[in-house]
Amino acid sequence: MRILPFLPILLAAFSLRAESLLPPNARVAVIGDSITEQKIYSKYIETYLLACTGRSDIKVFQFGWSGERAGGFAARLENDLAVFNPNVATTCYGMNDASYKPYAPEIGAEYEKNMRAVIDGLKKVGVTVMAIGSPGGVDPDYFKKNVTGQDYNDNLSHLRDIAKKLAEENKQPFANVYDTMISALTKSKAALGKEYGPFGGDGFHPAPAGQLLMAQAFLKALGFDGDIGRVTIDMKGPNTASAGHVIKGLQLGSATLESSKWPFVFDADPTSAGSNRSILPFTSFNQDLNRFNLRVLNLTTDKAKVTWGSQSKDFTRDQLEAGVNLAAEFTKTPFDEAFAGLTNAVSQKESYETILIKNLVTHMRVIATEAAEDPKVAEALTKLKKKLADEHAKQDASVRKFIKPVTHTIKVEEIR
């Protein structure tokens, strides 16, 4: 009986853990090389965390640095992360660490040594959750270096195995970026031809299609289950919706909802690698991370038309009774405008973060020794760091202005 007063607390903790590995008041640092500094997969991760989880306690900061290897970040880690003080991190190194040549044991040994330094450094500054990512892969049809794409992918796969080993040793989640990307590349090439280039024009700086795969790997590693929402429309009775979605009023065959959890929204073009939508048939992003399901009960016809926003689509009764994923089925959604506004704001914030880190914060290391010896210098440095953190908080606040509940209607009409 003594446990009963604590039952609500335990249930809440279980619910949070079931949703993700992110602790309350999560501060997520997205760390990596030039692929991270592209600010595309990081933008997808941040937008997902802010819009799709229903949580308002998550903050994100991207620390990408072009040309960097794991050892480079280990050297700047303590200084640069101090401006944000993360408790969660994602890491994606290996593309440069593999040195653009066939694998050799010394490449793996150096990568492992430097990644161990990164992990130890993250622990030292208070990061408790690390999604340790493998490097991605390269597209042999576009990759033009002194090594073939096939040989370089073999090299990168060795580094993947090292990253996985380190994640397991440290009891941290492993983000299998490599296999997520290569699996989708193989399937998409078979369907769309070798001209389709989701890994970018150089074969290793991914286009948006490839960047979505990277975000997918990290979001899965962080434990998100993809349950954006569940709506049931009863053609003869009341409608219901899961947490994050409030039904407004009652009308048979229709549900108007106010949604604080948004489905993830994709670009328009279904075939261009410059659009993240184009990779969806070849990966499980919607199934794993983006389920906004509609069930319809008590239909009297074999088919029905579902209208969501400005778009309509027909489904069978069996499909609707089992449930359909509106986020996967509809190419236009009532969330498109809000999602675009939020994404653009995140892009502006992350661009500021690159300037902040590369032009200002990282250079504070130069005066660290003097600050340790001179209290006045230390005081000035502390004030500067606070000012930069305050400015970043303003940037974050400007992003959150775009996070508002979206009101939308799902209408079901029987087809006779």
Sine and cosine of phi, psi and omega as CSV:
sin_phi,cos_phi,sin_psi,cos_psi,sin_omega,cos_omega
0.00,0.00,-0.42,0.91,-0.04,-1.00
-0.90,0.43,-0.40,0.92,-0.04,-1.00
-0.97,0.24,-0.32,0.95,-0.11,-0.99
-0.86,0.51,-0.70,0.72,0.01,-1.00
-0.87,0.50,-0.40,0.92,-0.05,-1.00
-0.99,-0.12,0.00,1.00,-0.08,-1.00
-0.87,0.50,-0.72,0.70,0.03,-1.00
-0.86,0.51,-0.60,0.80,0.01,-1.00
-0.92,0.40,-0.69,0.73,0.01,-1.00
-0.90,0.44,-0.66,0.75,0.01,-1.00
-0.91,0.42,-0.64,0.76,0.02,-1.00
-0.90,0.44,-0.67,0.74,0.01,-1.00
-0.90,0.43,-0.65,0.76,0.02,-1.00
-0.90,0.43,-0.66,0.75,0.00,-1.00
-0.88,0.48,-0.69,0.72,0.02,-1.00
-0.90,0.44,-0.69,0.72,-0.01,-1.00
-0.91,0.41,-0.60,0.80,0.00,-1.00
-0.92,0.38,-0.49,0.87,-0.02,-1.00
-0.97,0.24,-0.70,0.72,-0.05,-1.00
-0.25,-0.97,0.08,-1.00,0.08,-1.00
-1.00,-0.02,-0.03,1.00,-0.03,-1.00
-0.95,0.30,0.80,-0.60,0.01,-1.00
-0.96,0.29,0.21,-0.98,0.15,-0.99
-0.84,0.55,0.56,-0.83,-0.02,-1.00
0.82,0.57,0.72,0.69,-0.02,-1.00
-0.92,0.38,0.68,-0.73,0.09,-1.00
-0.84,-0.54,0.96,-0.28,-0.23,-0.97
-0.97,-0.23,0.88,-0.48,0.09,-1.00
-0.99,-0.13,0.83,-0.55,0.03,-1.00
-0.98,-0.20,0.92,-0.40,-0.25,-0.97
-0.86,-0.51,0.66,-0.75,0.06,-1.00
0.15,-0.99,-0.26,-0.97,-0.10,-1.00
-1.00,-0.09,-0.54,-0.84,-0.06,-1.00
-0.90,0.44,-0.46,0.89,0.04,-1.00
-0.91,0.41,-0.60,0.80,0.11,-0.99
-0.95,0.32,-0.64,0.76,-0.01,-1.00
-0.92,0.39,-0.26,0.97,0.16,-0.99
-0.85,0.52,-0.42,0.91,0.06,-1.00
0.88,0.48,0.68,0.73,0.07,-1.00
-0.92,-0.39,-0.86,0.52,0.03,-1.00
-0.91,0.41,-0.54,0.84,0.06,-1.00
-0.91,0.42,-0.61,0.79,0.07,-1.00
-0.90,0.44,-0.66,0.76,0.03,-1.00
-0.90,0.43,-0.68,0.74,0.01,-1.00
-0.89,0.46,-0.76,0.65,-0.05,-1.00
-0.89,0.45,-0.70,0.71,0.00,-1.00
-0.88,0.47,-0.66,0.76,0.03,-1.00
-0.88,0.47,-0.73,0.68,-0.04,-1.00
-0.89,0.46,-0.59,0.81,-0.04,-1.00
-0.99,0.14,-0.60,0.80,-0.16,-0.99
-0.98,-0.19,-0.54,0.84,-0.20,-0.98
-0.98,-0.17,-0.20,0.98,-0.08,-1.00
-0.99,-0.11,-0.34,0.94,-0.08,-1.00
0.97,0.23,0.17,0.99,0.00,-1.00
-0.97,-0.23,0.66,-0.75,0.01,-1.00
-0.95,-0.31,0.12,0.99,-0.10,-0.99
-0.97,-0.25,0.29,0.96,-0.06,-1.00
-0.95,-0.31,0.75,-0.66,0.12,-0.99
-0.84,-0.55,0.52,-0.85,-0.10,-0.99
-0.73,-0.69,0.57,-0.82,0.03,-1.00
-0.58,-0.81,0.80,-0.60,0.03,-1.00
-0.99,-0.16,0.68,-0.74,-0.10,-0.99
-0.88,-0.48,0.51,0.86,-0.05,-1.00
-0.89,0.45,0.57,-0.82,-0.02,-1.00
-0.60,-0.80,0.89,-0.45,-0.09,-1.00
-0.88,0.48,0.66,-0.75,0.05,-1.00
0.98,0.22,0.00,1.00,-0.14,-0.99
-0.97,0.22,0.52,-0.85,0.18,-0.98
-0.93,-0.38,0.17,-0.99,-0.06,-1.00
-0.84,0.55,-0.62,0.79,-0.01,-1.00
-0.90,0.43,-0.54,0.84,0.05,-1.00
-0.90,0.43,-0.66,0.75,0.03,-1.00
-0.94,0.33,-0.60,0.80,0.02,-1.00
-0.84,0.54,-0.57,0.82,-0.03,-1.00
-0.96,0.29,-0.53,0.85,-0.05,-1.00
-0.98,-0.21,-0.04,1.00,-0.16,-0.99
-0.82,0.57,-0.85,0.53,-0.14,-0.99
-0.89,0.45,-0.67,0.74,0.00,-1.00
-0.92,0.39,-0.76,0.65,-0.15,-0.99
-0.96,0.30,-0.63,0.78,-0.03,-1.00
-0.94,0.34,-0.30,0.96,-0.04,-1.00
-0.90,0.45,-0.36,0.93,0.01,-1.00
-0.97,0.25,-0.22,0.97,-0.07,-1.00
-0.82,-0.58,-0.49,0.87,-0.01,-1.00
0.81,0.59,0.88,0.47,-0.03,-1.00
-0.95,0.31,0.43,-0.90,0.21,-0.98
-0.91,-0.43,-0.04,1.00,0.06,-1.00
-0.70,-0.71,0.58,-0.81,0.04,-1.00
-0.58,-0.82,0.51,-0.86,0.24,-0.97
-0.89,-0.46,0.68,-0.73,0.00,-1.00
-0.84,-0.54,0.65,-0.76,0.04,-1.00
-0.61,-0.79,1.00,0.00,0.07,-1.00
-0.83,-0.55,0.32,-0.95,0.05,-1.00
0.69,-0.72,-0.53,0.85,-0.03,-1.00
-0.88,0.48,-0.71,0.71,0.06,-1.00
-0.99,0.14,-0.55,0.83,-0.01,-1.00
-0.87,0.49,-0.44,0.90,-0.01,-1.00
-0.97,0.23,-0.14,0.99,0.22,-0.98
0.93,0.36,0.19,0.98,0.09,-1.00
0.84,0.55,0.72,0.69,0.10,-1.00
-0.46,-0.89,0.16,-0.99,0.01,-1.00
-0.87,0.49,0.39,-0.92,-0.05,-1.00
-0.90,0.43,0.61,-0.79,0.16,-0.99
-0.63,-0.78,0.50,-0.87,-0.06,-1.00
-0.81,0.59,-0.57,0.82,-0.02,-1.00
-0.92,0.38,-0.46,0.89,0.07,-1.00
-0.91,0.41,-0.73,0.68,0.02,-1.00
-0.89,0.45,-0.65,0.76,-0.03,-1.00
-0.90,0.43,-0.68,0.73,-0.01,-1.00
-0.92,0.40,-0.67,0.74,0.03,-1.00
-0.88,0.48,-0.70,0.71,-0.01,-1.00
-0.90,0.44,-0.69,0.73,0.02,-1.00
-0.85,0.52,-0.72,0.69,-0.06,-1.00
-0.95,0.30,-0.58,0.82,0.05,-1.00
-0.93,0.36,-0.56,0.83,0.09,-1.00
-0.89,0.45,-0.62,0.78,0.03,-1.00
-0.91,0.42,-0.62,0.78,0.04,-1.00
-0.89,0.45,-0.74,0.67,-0.03,-1.00
-0.89,0.46,-0.70,0.71,0.03,-1.00
-0.89,0.46,-0.64,0.76,0.02,-1.00
-0.91,0.41,-0.64,0.77,0.04,-1.00
-0.90,0.44,-0.66,0.75,0.06,-1.00
-0.87,0.49,-0.66,0.75,-0.06,-1.00
-0.88,0.47,-0.58,0.81,-0.05,-1.00
-1.00,-0.04,0.12,0.99,0.14,-0.99
0.99,-0.16,0.23,0.97,0.08,-1.00
-0.98,0.19,0.85,-0.52,-0.06,-1.00
-0.97,-0.22,-0.38,0.92,0.02,-1.00
-0.84,-0.55,0.84,-0.55,0.01,-1.00
-0.79,-0.61,0.88,-0.47,0.19,-0.98
-1.00,0.06,0.99,-0.11,-0.08,-1.00
-0.99,0.14,0.93,-0.37,-0.11,-0.99
-1.00,-0.08,0.56,-0.83,0.20,-0.98
-0.98,0.22,0.26,-0.97,0.22,-0.98
-0.92,0.40,0.31,-0.95,0.12,-0.99
-0.98,0.19,-0.32,-0.95,0.04,-1.00
-0.88,-0.48,0.04,-1.00,0.06,-1.00
-0.89,-0.46,0.37,-0.93,0.00,-1.00
-0.99,-0.13,0.94,-0.33,-0.06,-1.00
-0.86,0.51,-0.39,0.92,0.00,-1.00
-0.97,0.24,-0.28,0.96,-0.05,-1.00
-0.84,-0.55,-0.29,0.96,-0.09,-1.00
-0.97,0.23,0.89,-0.46,-0.05,-1.00
-0.81,-0.58,1.00,0.06,0.06,-1.00
-0.78,-0.63,-0.17,-0.98,0.02,-1.00
-0.97,0.23,0.03,1.00,0.02,-1.00
-0.77,-0.64,0.55,-0.83,0.02,-1.00
-0.93,0.36,0.37,-0.93,0.06,-1.00
-0.87,0.49,-0.62,0.78,0.00,-1.00
-0.90,0.44,-0.70,0.71,-0.01,-1.00
-0.93,0.38,-0.59,0.81,-0.01,-1.00
-0.95,0.31,-0.57,0.82,0.10,-1.00
-0.90,0.44,-0.59,0.81,0.08,-1.00
-0.88,0.47,-0.68,0.73,0.05,-1.00
-0.86,0.51,-0.77,0.64,-0.03,-1.00
-0.89,0.46,-0.53,0.85,0.01,-1.00
-0.93,0.37,-0.52,0.85,0.10,-0.99
-0.90,0.43,-0.66,0.75,0.02,-1.00
-0.93,0.37,-0.55,0.83,0.13,-0.99
-0.84,0.55,-0.72,0.69,-0.04,-1.00
-0.90,0.43,-0.58,0.82,0.04,-1.00
-0.92,0.38,-0.70,0.72,0.03,-1.00
-0.87,0.49,-0.65,0.76,0.01,-1.00
-0.90,0.44,-0.67,0.74,0.02,-1.00
-0.88,0.47,-0.68,0.73,-0.01,-1.00
-0.92,0.40,-0.62,0.78,0.05,-1.00
-0.89,0.47,-0.71,0.71,-0.01,-1.00
-0.91,0.42,-0.67,0.74,0.01,-1.00
-0.87,0.50,-0.62,0.79,-0.07,-1.00
-1.00,-0.09,0.11,0.99,0.02,-1.00
0.81,0.59,0.73,0.68,0.03,-1.00
-0.85,-0.52,0.41,-0.91,0.01,-1.00
-0.93,0.37,0.58,-0.82,0.02,-1.00
-0.96,-0.28,0.80,-0.60,0.06,-1.00
-0.99,-0.16,0.94,-0.33,-0.07,-1.00
-1.00,0.07,0.96,0.28,-0.02,-1.00
-0.90,0.43,-0.65,0.76,-0.08,-1.00
-0.86,0.51,-0.83,0.56,-0.07,-1.00
-0.93,0.38,-0.58,0.82,0.05,-1.00
-0.87,0.50,-0.66,0.75,-0.02,-1.00
-0.97,0.26,-0.72,0.69,-0.08,-1.00
-0.92,0.39,-0.62,0.78,0.03,-1.00
-0.87,0.49,-0.73,0.69,0.00,-1.00
-0.93,0.36,-0.58,0.82,0.03,-1.00
-0.87,0.49,-0.72,0.69,-0.02,-1.00
-0.88,0.48,-0.72,0.70,-0.01,-1.00
-0.92,0.38,-0.66,0.75,-0.05,-1.00
-0.94,0.34,-0.61,0.80,0.04,-1.00
-0.90,0.43,-0.64,0.77,0.01,-1.00
-0.89,0.45,-0.56,0.83,-0.04,-1.00
-1.00,0.02,-0.61,0.79,-0.17,-0.99
-0.94,-0.35,-0.15,0.99,0.03,-1.00
1.00,-0.09,0.26,-0.97,-0.10,-1.00
-0.94,0.35,-0.28,0.96,0.02,-1.00
-0.94,0.34,-0.41,0.91,0.02,-1.00
-0.92,0.40,0.83,-0.55,-0.13,-0.99
-0.82,-0.57,0.96,0.27,-0.02,-1.00
-0.93,0.37,-0.27,0.96,-0.01,-1.00
-0.99,-0.13,0.24,0.97,0.11,-0.99
1.00,-0.02,0.17,-0.98,-0.07,-1.00
-0.91,0.41,-0.43,0.91,0.05,-1.00
-0.99,-0.14,-0.01,1.00,0.07,-1.00
1.00,0.07,-0.05,1.00,0.00,-1.00
-0.60,-0.80,-0.18,0.98,0.19,-0.98
-0.99,-0.15,0.99,-0.12,-0.24,-0.97
-0.88,0.47,0.58,-0.82,0.22,-0.98
-0.96,0.29,0.13,-0.99,0.00,-1.00
-0.78,0.62,-0.57,0.82,0.02,-1.00
-0.87,0.49,-0.70,0.71,0.03,-1.00
-0.95,0.30,-0.54,0.84,0.02,-1.00
-0.92,0.40,-0.56,0.83,0.06,-1.00
-0.89,0.46,-0.60,0.80,0.03,-1.00
-0.90,0.45,-0.62,0.78,0.04,-1.00
-0.90,0.43,-0.74,0.68,0.03,-1.00
-0.86,0.51,-0.64,0.77,0.02,-1.00
-0.85,0.53,-0.72,0.70,-0.04,-1.00
-0.88,0.47,-0.67,0.74,-0.02,-1.00
-0.95,0.30,-0.66,0.75,0.01,-1.00
-0.90,0.43,-0.62,0.79,0.07,-1.00
-0.91,0.41,-0.66,0.75,0.01,-1.00
-0.88,0.47,-0.55,0.83,0.00,-1.00
-0.98,0.19,0.01,1.00,0.20,-0.98
1.00,0.00,0.22,0.98,0.01,-1.00
-0.95,0.31,0.71,-0.71,-0.11,-0.99
-1.00,-0.09,-0.09,1.00,0.10,-0.99
0.98,0.19,0.15,0.99,-0.01,-1.00
-0.99,0.11,1.00,0.08,-0.02,-1.00
-0.95,0.30,-0.66,0.75,0.00,-1.00
-0.04,-1.00,0.41,-0.91,0.05,-1.00
-0.72,-0.69,0.84,-0.54,-0.02,-1.00
-0.85,-0.52,0.75,-0.66,0.07,-1.00
-0.89,-0.46,0.84,-0.55,0.09,-1.00
-0.96,-0.29,0.87,-0.49,0.04,-1.00
-0.98,-0.19,0.89,-0.45,-0.06,-1.00
-0.91,0.40,-0.20,0.98,-0.01,-1.00
-0.83,-0.56,0.07,1.00,-0.09,-1.00
-0.42,-0.91,-0.27,-0.96,-0.05,-1.00
-0.95,0.32,0.47,-0.88,0.04,-1.00
-1.00,-0.09,0.39,-0.92,0.01,-1.00
-0.71,-0.70,0.37,-0.93,0.04,-1.00
-0.52,-0.85,0.46,-0.89,-0.02,-1.00
-0.99,0.16,0.09,-1.00,-0.03,-1.00
-0.84,0.54,0.63,-0.78,-0.04,-1.00
0.99,-0.12,-0.07,1.00,-0.03,-1.00
-0.65,-0.76,0.86,-0.52,-0.04,-1.00
-0.93,-0.36,0.81,-0.58,0.04,-1.00
-0.98,0.17,0.77,-0.64,-0.02,-1.00
-0.96,-0.29,0.93,-0.36,0.03,-1.00
0.98,0.20,-0.03,-1.00,-0.04,-1.00
-0.67,-0.75,0.85,-0.53,0.06,-1.00
-0.54,-0.84,0.82,-0.57,-0.04,-1.00
-0.88,0.48,0.71,-0.71,0.04,-1.00
0.98,0.20,0.12,0.99,-0.04,-1.00
-0.47,-0.88,0.55,-0.84,0.05,-1.00
-0.68,-0.73,0.85,-0.53,0.14,-0.99
-0.98,-0.20,0.82,-0.57,-0.12,-0.99
-0.84,-0.54,0.50,-0.87,0.19,-0.98
-0.93,-0.36,0.93,-0.37,-0.18,-0.98
-0.93,-0.36,0.86,-0.51,0.11,-0.99
-1.00,-0.08,-0.21,0.98,0.16,-0.99
-0.97,-0.26,0.87,-0.50,-0.06,-1.00
-0.98,-0.17,0.57,-0.82,0.25,-0.97
-0.95,0.32,0.46,-0.89,0.07,-1.00
-0.95,0.33,0.68,-0.74,-0.07,-1.00
-0.93,-0.37,0.64,-0.77,-0.09,-1.00
-0.94,-0.35,0.27,-0.96,0.08,-1.00
-0.92,0.40,0.16,-0.99,-0.19,-0.98
-0.99,0.12,-0.61,0.80,-0.21,-0.98
-0.97,0.26,0.86,-0.51,-0.05,-1.00
-0.99,0.11,-0.05,1.00,-0.10,-1.00
-0.83,-0.55,-0.41,0.91,-0.07,-1.00
-0.99,0.12,0.67,-0.75,0.07,-1.00
-0.92,0.40,-0.28,0.96,0.09,-1.00
-0.97,0.26,-0.04,1.00,0.05,-1.00
-0.89,-0.47,0.76,-0.65,-0.01,-1.00
-0.93,0.37,-0.34,0.94,0.02,-1.00
-0.90,0.44,-0.50,0.87,-0.13,-0.99
-0.91,0.42,-0.40,0.92,-0.05,-1.00
-1.00,0.02,-0.18,0.98,-0.13,-0.99
-0.86,0.52,-0.62,0.79,0.01,-1.00
-0.91,0.42,-0.21,0.98,-0.14,-0.99
-0.91,-0.42,0.19,0.98,0.04,-1.00
-0.53,-0.85,0.09,-1.00,-0.14,-0.99
-0.94,-0.34,0.49,0.87,-0.05,-1.00
-0.83,0.56,-0.77,0.64,-0.04,-1.00
-0.91,0.42,-0.66,0.75,-0.01,-1.00
-0.92,0.40,-0.63,0.77,-0.12,-0.99
-1.00,0.05,-0.54,0.84,-0.22,-0.97
-0.76,-0.65,-0.08,1.00,-0.21,-0.98
-0.57,-0.82,0.89,0.47,-0.03,-1.00
-0.97,-0.26,0.94,-0.35,0.14,-0.99
-0.89,-0.45,1.00,-0.01,-0.24,-0.97
-1.00,-0.07,0.66,-0.75,0.10,-1.00
-0.90,-0.43,0.79,-0.62,0.17,-0.98
-0.90,-0.43,0.60,-0.80,0.04,-1.00
-0.82,-0.58,0.81,-0.59,-0.03,-1.00
-0.94,-0.34,0.43,-0.90,0.12,-0.99
0.88,0.47,0.61,0.79,0.18,-0.98
-0.95,0.30,0.60,-0.80,0.03,-1.00
-0.96,-0.27,0.03,1.00,0.00,-1.00
-0.84,-0.54,0.26,-0.97,-0.02,-1.00
-0.97,0.23,-0.37,0.93,0.00,-1.00
-0.69,-0.72,0.35,-0.94,0.08,-1.00
-0.52,-0.85,0.48,-0.88,0.07,-1.00
-0.99,-0.16,0.79,-0.62,0.05,-1.00
-0.96,-0.28,0.80,-0.59,0.07,-1.00
-0.92,-0.39,0.82,-0.58,0.01,-1.00
-0.77,-0.64,0.94,-0.33,-0.11,-0.99
0.92,0.39,-0.82,-0.57,-0.06,-1.00
-0.99,-0.11,0.01,1.00,-0.09,-1.00
-0.88,-0.47,0.57,-0.82,0.03,-1.00
-0.81,-0.58,0.49,-0.87,0.03,-1.00
-0.47,-0.88,0.60,-0.80,-0.01,-1.00
-1.00,-0.04,0.61,-0.79,0.06,-1.00
-0.69,-0.73,0.37,-0.93,0.09,-1.00
-0.99,0.16,0.31,-0.95,0.05,-1.00
-0.87,0.49,-0.65,0.76,0.00,-1.00
-0.88,0.47,-0.67,0.74,0.03,-1.00
-0.87,0.49,-0.71,0.71,-0.07,-1.00
-0.95,0.31,-0.55,0.83,0.06,-1.00
-0.93,0.36,-0.57,0.82,0.03,-1.00
-0.97,0.23,-0.52,0.85,-0.01,-1.00
0.92,-0.39,0.73,-0.69,0.05,-1.00
-0.87,-0.50,0.56,-0.83,0.00,-1.00
-1.00,0.00,0.98,-0.21,-0.05,-1.00
-0.88,0.48,-0.56,0.83,-0.02,-1.00
-0.90,0.44,-0.48,0.88,0.02,-1.00
-1.00,-0.02,-0.50,0.87,-0.11,-0.99
-1.00,0.09,-0.47,0.88,-0.11,-0.99
-0.96,-0.28,0.76,-0.65,0.01,-1.00
-1.00,0.03,-0.28,0.96,0.13,-0.99
-0.83,-0.55,0.70,-0.72,-0.06,-1.00
-0.72,-0.70,0.33,-0.94,0.08,-1.00
-0.92,0.39,-0.14,0.99,-0.03,-1.00
-1.00,-0.08,-0.08,1.00,-0.15,-0.99
-0.84,0.54,-0.76,0.65,-0.07,-1.00
-0.91,0.41,-0.72,0.70,0.00,-1.00
-0.90,0.44,-0.65,0.76,-0.03,-1.00
-0.91,0.41,-0.66,0.75,0.01,-1.00
-0.89,0.45,-0.67,0.74,0.02,-1.00
-0.88,0.47,-0.69,0.72,0.01,-1.00
-0.91,0.42,-0.70,0.71,-0.02,-1.00
-0.87,0.49,-0.68,0.74,0.02,-1.00
-0.90,0.44,-0.64,0.76,0.02,-1.00
-0.91,0.42,-0.64,0.76,0.05,-1.00
-0.89,0.46,-0.66,0.75,0.02,-1.00
-0.87,0.50,-0.68,0.73,0.01,-1.00
-0.90,0.43,-0.66,0.75,0.00,-1.00
-0.91,0.42,-0.70,0.71,-0.02,-1.00
-0.92,0.38,-0.52,0.86,0.09,-1.00
-0.90,0.43,-0.64,0.77,0.07,-1.00
-0.89,0.46,-0.62,0.79,-0.02,-1.00
-0.89,0.46,-0.63,0.77,0.05,-1.00
-0.89,0.46,-0.71,0.71,0.04,-1.00
-0.89,0.46,-0.70,0.71,-0.03,-1.00
-0.85,0.52,-0.75,0.66,-0.07,-1.00
-0.96,0.29,-0.78,0.63,-0.16,-0.99
-0.97,0.25,-0.52,0.85,-0.06,-1.00
-0.99,-0.10,-0.38,0.93,-0.11,-0.99
-0.82,-0.57,-0.91,0.41,-0.22,-0.98
-0.88,0.48,-0.71,0.70,-0.10,-1.00
-0.90,0.44,-0.45,0.89,-0.02,-1.00
-0.97,0.22,-0.17,0.99,0.05,-1.00
-0.91,0.42,-0.29,0.96,0.04,-1.00
-0.89,0.45,-0.48,0.87,-0.07,-1.00
-0.89,0.45,-0.58,0.81,-0.05,-1.00
-0.98,-0.21,0.18,0.98,-0.02,-1.00
-0.88,0.47,-0.66,0.75,-0.01,-1.00
-0.91,0.41,-0.69,0.73,0.02,-1.00
-0.90,0.44,-0.62,0.78,0.01,-1.00
-0.90,0.44,-0.56,0.83,0.00,-1.00
-0.93,0.36,-0.40,0.92,-0.06,-1.00
-0.98,-0.19,-0.36,0.93,-0.08,-1.00
-0.84,-0.54,0.93,-0.36,-0.03,-1.00
-0.85,0.53,-0.55,0.84,0.00,-1.00
-0.93,0.37,-0.64,0.76,0.06,-1.00
-0.91,0.42,-0.66,0.75,0.02,-1.00
-0.88,0.48,-0.67,0.75,0.00,-1.00
-0.91,0.42,-0.67,0.74,0.01,-1.00
-0.91,0.42,-0.64,0.77,0.01,-1.00
-0.91,0.42,-0.67,0.74,0.03,-1.00
-0.87,0.49,-0.68,0.73,0.01,-1.00
-0.90,0.44,-0.66,0.75,0.01,-1.00
-0.90,0.44,-0.70,0.72,0.02,-1.00
-0.87,0.49,-0.64,0.77,0.02,-1.00
-0.91,0.41,-0.65,0.76,0.00,-1.00
-0.89,0.45,-0.68,0.74,0.02,-1.00
-0.91,0.41,-0.65,0.76,0.04,-1.00
-0.90,0.44,-0.63,0.78,0.02,-1.00
-0.90,0.43,-0.64,0.77,0.02,-1.00
-0.91,0.40,-0.63,0.78,0.05,-1.00
-0.90,0.43,-0.61,0.80,0.05,-1.00
-0.87,0.49,-0.59,0.81,0.05,-1.00
-0.91,0.41,-0.65,0.76,0.05,-1.00
-0.88,0.48,-0.68,0.74,0.02,-1.00
-0.90,0.44,-0.64,0.76,0.01,-1.00
-0.90,0.44,-0.58,0.81,0.02,-1.00
-0.92,0.40,-0.52,0.86,0.08,-1.00
-0.92,0.38,-0.69,0.72,-0.10,-1.00
-0.93,0.37,-0.27,0.96,0.08,-1.00
-0.89,0.45,-0.38,0.93,-0.02,-1.00
-1.00,0.03,-0.11,0.99,-0.04,-1.00
-1.00,-0.05,0.99,-0.13,0.00,-1.00
-0.70,-0.71,0.47,-0.88,0.08,-1.00
-0.85,0.52,0.62,-0.78,0.03,-1.00
-0.96,-0.29,0.79,-0.61,0.05,-1.00
-1.00,-0.09,0.77,-0.63,-0.06,-1.00
-0.47,-0.88,0.30,-0.95,-0.07,-1.00
-0.81,-0.59,0.71,-0.70,0.14,-0.99
-0.94,-0.34,0.86,-0.52,-0.04,-1.00
-0.88,-0.48,0.72,-0.70,-0.01,-1.00
-0.88,-0.47,0.81,-0.59,0.04,-1.00
-0.82,-0.57,0.80,-0.60,0.03,-1.00
-0.93,0.36,0.66,-0.76,0.03,-1.00
-0.97,-0.22,0.90,-0.43,-0.06,-1.00
-0.98,-0.21,0.00,0.00,0.00,0.00
